[in-house]
Amino acid sequence: MKKTMVILAVIFIVIFAVGVFKDQIIKSVITVVATQVTGAPVHIDGFSLGVFSQSARISGFKMYNPKGFSQGILVYLPKIRVKYDLGALLKKKLHLLNVEIEIKEIGLERNAEGKLNADELKVVKQGKEKKSKPAEQMPMQIDMLTLGIGRIVSKDYVHAKEPIVKVYDLNIRKSYKNITSAQQLAALIVAEPMKAAGIQGAKIYGAAMLTGVAVLPVAVAVTFIGRDSVQQDFSATFNNAYEEVLRVLKRQGKVAREDKAKGTISATINSAQVYARIIKKAANKAQVVISARKYLFPKPEIAGGILYEVSEKLR
């Protein structure tokens, strides 16, 4: 009996070890392949594969900026859920029945030379070079892809050492069918949030079209219409919050009027009229409300960019 228990214990340990090492090996493979496809460093926090459930989960997927930019994150995907076809995988074909990806944040960055980090990805450069061929990969088929798109934080270093920051809060979900390559998937993940935000002129749109997906820029993002303000509560005194908002507004544009007693500041940034209100909620708690309009049209991306910079200092 004792011998049987020992054998069972050994079998259990072996199965557990194989499962752990299996996930670690696949995690490393995904990291290497994603880096090769995009040309940017990739890190994954966790990976788990269910053989019987034919499902997989990836947590904390981070793609960092390519060379020539800051060390910030270009794409942050906190959760990826996959349903796969085990039979196809045994035949060396990656057939994914359903893929759900949560895009929490896209970090766009335009450097001092005017280059956009998204346009420097390998999928864009390969698309421009007709003769170049991607490295041989396992055949891929994604039946249904769902993207949950959070926000874009855009930083522009063209005109100054300190960036002009805009934040586009999208919070939308979009679905796609028949994705047939890792390049196509990468282009969709980066280009679709940019399209939804109305960001124009990026080269990655062309790369997405060449991979088989018609991704075209639009003039205005419908999700922003009629919404011109953002707000956030901070664990900070009224004085600290007010001074930080004032500092950001002075750096980004020209302050027209300030009234600390009322907690209000008016400024002009990128030809938009910006109004900030700082409200004392408690001894060490303040609320910051930022609104922005340009020619009477809401500009939430400008308001969001200001609040983003304030939050970087007060969080």
BELURFEN-V320656 format. One record per residue. SS is DSSP state (@ for helix, = for strand, . for the rest). PSI is psi in whole degrees, 0 to 359 (none if undefined). Layout:
# BELURFEN-V320656
ss=SS psi=PSI
ss=SS psi=PSI
This chain:
# BELURFEN-V320656
ss=. psi=316
ss=@ psi=318
ss=@ psi=320
ss=@ psi=317
ss=@ psi=320
ss=@ psi=316
ss=@ psi=316
ss=@ psi=320
ss=@ psi=317
ss=@ psi=317
ss=@ psi=317
ss=@ psi=315
ss=@ psi=319
ss=@ psi=313
ss=@ psi=317
ss=@ psi=316
ss=@ psi=317
ss=@ psi=318
ss=@ psi=316
ss=@ psi=311
ss=@ psi=325
ss=@ psi=312
ss=@ psi=321
ss=@ psi=321
ss=@ psi=313
ss=@ psi=322
ss=@ psi=316
ss=@ psi=320
ss=@ psi=315
ss=@ psi=318
ss=@ psi=314
ss=@ psi=314
ss=@ psi=316
ss=@ psi=322
ss=@ psi=320
ss=@ psi=319
ss=@ psi=318
ss=@ psi=334
ss=. psi=16
ss=. psi=148
ss=. psi=139
ss== psi=140
ss== psi=141
ss== psi=130
ss== psi=315
ss== psi=154
ss== psi=138
ss== psi=139
ss== psi=126
ss== psi=114
ss=. psi=312
ss=. psi=323
ss=. psi=349
ss=. psi=49
ss== psi=160
ss== psi=153
ss== psi=138
ss== psi=133
ss== psi=145
ss== psi=46
ss== psi=120
ss== psi=124
ss== psi=122
ss== psi=169
ss=. psi=147
ss=. psi=176
ss=. psi=146
ss=. psi=1
ss=. psi=178
ss=. psi=174
ss=. psi=20
ss=. psi=174
ss== psi=129
ss== psi=317
ss== psi=129
ss== psi=115
ss== psi=98
ss== psi=329
ss== psi=135
ss== psi=125
ss== psi=136
ss== psi=137
ss== psi=123
ss== psi=165
ss=. psi=107
ss=@ psi=322
ss=@ psi=317
ss=@ psi=323
ss=@ psi=322
ss=@ psi=338
ss=. psi=15
ss=. psi=39
ss== psi=131
ss== psi=95
ss== psi=109
ss== psi=118
ss== psi=321
ss== psi=132
ss== psi=126
ss== psi=122
ss== psi=128
ss== psi=113
ss== psi=103
ss== psi=318
ss== psi=138
ss== psi=123
ss== psi=89
ss== psi=143
ss== psi=127
ss== psi=118
ss=. psi=181
ss=. psi=336
ss=. psi=359
ss=. psi=8
ss=. psi=142
ss== psi=131
ss=@ psi=322
ss=@ psi=330
ss=@ psi=350
ss=@ psi=7
ss=. psi=155
ss=@ psi=326
ss=@ psi=331
ss=@ psi=314
ss=@ psi=323
ss=@ psi=326
ss=@ psi=327
ss=@ psi=331
ss=. psi=100
ss=. psi=329
ss=. psi=341
ss=. psi=141
ss=. psi=135
ss=. psi=156
ss=. psi=151
ss=. psi=131
ss=. psi=162
ss=. psi=135
ss== psi=135
ss== psi=144
ss== psi=118
ss== psi=116
ss== psi=313
ss== psi=127
ss== psi=129
ss== psi=126
ss== psi=123
ss== psi=110
ss== psi=120
ss== psi=271
ss== psi=163
ss== psi=131
ss== psi=114
ss== psi=127
ss== psi=125
ss== psi=115
ss=. psi=12
ss=. psi=317
ss=. psi=350
ss=. psi=164
ss=. psi=321
ss=. psi=132
ss=. psi=154
ss== psi=122
ss== psi=134
ss== psi=142
ss== psi=128
ss== psi=105
ss== psi=111
ss== psi=303
ss== psi=58
ss== psi=165
ss== psi=137
ss== psi=147
ss== psi=151
ss== psi=153
ss== psi=152
ss== psi=61
ss== psi=130
ss=. psi=9
ss=. psi=157
ss=@ psi=327
ss=@ psi=318
ss=@ psi=317
ss=@ psi=314
ss=@ psi=317
ss=@ psi=320
ss=@ psi=314
ss=@ psi=322
ss=@ psi=318
ss=@ psi=325
ss=@ psi=318
ss=@ psi=323
ss=@ psi=320
ss=@ psi=314
ss=@ psi=330
ss=@ psi=351
ss=. psi=23
ss=. psi=125
ss=. psi=161
ss=. psi=6
ss=. psi=141
ss=. psi=336
ss=@ psi=339
ss=@ psi=316
ss=@ psi=321
ss=@ psi=320
ss=@ psi=321
ss=@ psi=321
ss=@ psi=334
ss=. psi=357
ss=. psi=2
ss=. psi=126
ss=. psi=92
ss=. psi=111
ss=. psi=141
ss=. psi=150
ss=. psi=162
ss=. psi=319
ss=. psi=137
ss=. psi=121
ss=@ psi=329
ss=@ psi=343
ss=@ psi=345
ss=. psi=128
ss=. psi=3
ss=. psi=112
ss=. psi=3
ss== psi=155
ss== psi=156
ss== psi=158
ss== psi=143
ss== psi=141
ss== psi=148
ss=. psi=77
ss=. psi=156
ss=. psi=161
ss=@ psi=316
ss=@ psi=314
ss=@ psi=317
ss=@ psi=316
ss=@ psi=313
ss=@ psi=324
ss=@ psi=319
ss=@ psi=317
ss=@ psi=319
ss=@ psi=315
ss=@ psi=316
ss=@ psi=321
ss=@ psi=324
ss=@ psi=322
ss=@ psi=336
ss=. psi=218
ss== psi=123
ss== psi=126
ss== psi=322
ss== psi=142
ss== psi=141
ss== psi=95
ss=. psi=326
ss=. psi=322
ss=. psi=348
ss=. psi=34
ss== psi=147
ss== psi=133
ss== psi=141
ss== psi=166
ss== psi=123
ss== psi=124
ss=. psi=43
ss=. psi=10
ss== psi=145
ss== psi=119
ss== psi=135
ss== psi=125
ss== psi=139
ss== psi=127
ss== psi=125
ss== psi=129
ss== psi=118
ss== psi=329
ss== psi=184
ss=. psi=318
ss=. psi=38
ss== psi=128
ss== psi=149
ss== psi=135
ss== psi=126
ss== psi=124
ss== psi=131
ss== psi=151
ss== psi=136
ss== psi=146
ss== psi=119
ss=. psi=42
ss=. psi=358
ss== psi=138
ss== psi=140
ss=. psi=70
ss=@ psi=334
ss=@ psi=326
ss=@ psi=314
ss=@ psi=317
ss=@ psi=324
ss=@ psi=320
ss=@ psi=313
ss=@ psi=325
ss=@ psi=313
ss=@ psi=321
ss=@ psi=316
ss=@ psi=330
ss=@ psi=332
ss=@ psi=328
ss=@ psi=348
ss=. psi=none
